[in-house]
Every structure is written in C-alpha cells, then in structure tokens.
Amino acid sequence: MLRTVLLVGLGGFLGSISRFLAEQGLHRYFDTVFPIGTMTVNIVGSFIIGIVYAVAERDNLVSPEMRMFLAVGFCGGFTTFSSFAFDNLNLLKDSGFLYLSLYVTGSVFLGLLAVYFGTQVHKLF
C-alpha cells in the first residue's frame, strides 16, 4: 500500500509540474484571456487517461500500480478541474457568457472525444 501511495504521489508531482509548464507555454504563445492552457491540459489528460485504461484492460498490459501512477497520480495532477471551475467564474465575471459557453462546451465535448479516442488508440497496434 505504501508503494502505491508513493507512486500516486510521484505521478501527481510530475503531472502538476507538466501542467504548470504546459499552461505557461501556451499562455505565452497565445496571448488571450481565454484559458487555453487549462482547456488543453484537460483534453490531453482525458486522452492520456483513456489510453491508460484501455491498455490496462487489454491483456493486462499495464500493472495495477502503473495504472495508479499514470491515471490517479499523473493525470490527477495534470488535469485541472478546480482550475477549470475558477476559470469559468472569471470568464463569467470578466468576459461574459459567450466565452464561458465556448469554454465549458469545448472542454466537456472535446474532453469526452479525447477519452474515447484514447480508448481506441490501442487498436492501432
């Protein structure tokens, strides 16, 4: 159990650092009030978690410990639902309903698509 807790913690540490770097890079590249960094990491994280669970179910290619490291740890640290909620509040206050609608709809719809495609990637190999 302690090994799994440490693996989840390490995954979360690496996921959080990856999220920070990705968001900073995207916000420097795209100078906009739209939270493109948060939306992007949520979609990419959804895709990764889809791959992890699909590969884990297929012939047990991913150990339970590795699944916890990647899905709970890394993806849990990398994806940012609390940041997503805070960005929504700021968009509603500062930019109005249009940006809020685009952000929520885009994040949820593209996130679902990303998870689906992530679960299908293993079929390519």
Buried (B, 14 or more C-beta within 10 A) or exposed (E): EEEBEEBBEBBBEBBBEBBBEBBEEBBEEEEEEBBBBBBBBBBBBBBBBBBBBBBBEEEEEBEEEBBBBBBBBBBBBBBBEEBBEEBBEBBBEEBEEEBBEBBBEBBEEBBEBBBEBBBEEBEEE
